[in-house]
Amino acid sequence: MSTIGYENWAVDLADVGPVYPFQGSEVLMVVLGVAFWIGWHRIQYVREGKHLEEARKQAIDHAKIQESVERY
């Protein structure tokens, strides 16, 4: 099985051109990579926002904060 279209490597490699797998699909890979990157950052932004909101809500309970401080 060849992913670059050559079954026999007994040729002059200077005439072959690119010798990496999936040649011709670079644009698709870049588009998928950028979409993954943006999606990852969006997911992280939402998850961290929820975490910070929960932390902010817990910080409002002054009695709980005072109890934690007095314990130590």
N, C-alpha and C positions, 0 to 999 in steps of 0.2 A: 504494500500500500504506500503510495506516494502522495504527500500533501502539496507538493510543488509541481507536479506534472512530469517528473523524470523517473523512468523505470531503470535506466542504465546510466551510471555515472562515468562511463568510459568516454568522456568527451572533454574538450578543453573548457575549463571552468571560466575562462575569460569571456567565452561566448554564451555562457549559461544565463548570466544576469543574477537576480536575487536568488539566494539559496536558503531562504528561511521559510518556515511553514506558513501556510495560509496567505501567500502573497496575493496582493490585490484587495485584501479586506482590511487595510490599514484604516481607512476612513470609518468603516463600521466599528472597528475596535476603539477608535478615538471617541466616537459618539457614545458608545456604550460606557466607556471609562468616564467620560464627563458626566453622563446621566447618573452613574453609580456614585460619583463623587458628590454631586449636588444632592442626590437622595440621601446619602450618608449624613451629610451636614444637616439636612432638614430633620432627619430622624433624631440626631444628637441634640439639635436645638430644642425640639419639642420635649424630649426626655429630660434634659437638664432643666428646662423651664418648669416642668412638673415637680422635679426634685427641689428646686429652689423655692417654689411656691409652698410646698409642704414644709420646708424648713422655716419659711417666713411665718406660716401659720402657727407652728410650734413655738416660735420665739415670742409670740404675742402673750402667751400664758405666763404672766409675771410671777404668779405664785409658784409655778413649776421651776422657773429660773431661780427664784429666791431659795427654794428648797434645795436645788442642786448646789448653789453657792454655799449655803449654810452647812451642807453635809461635809464639805471639805474645809 
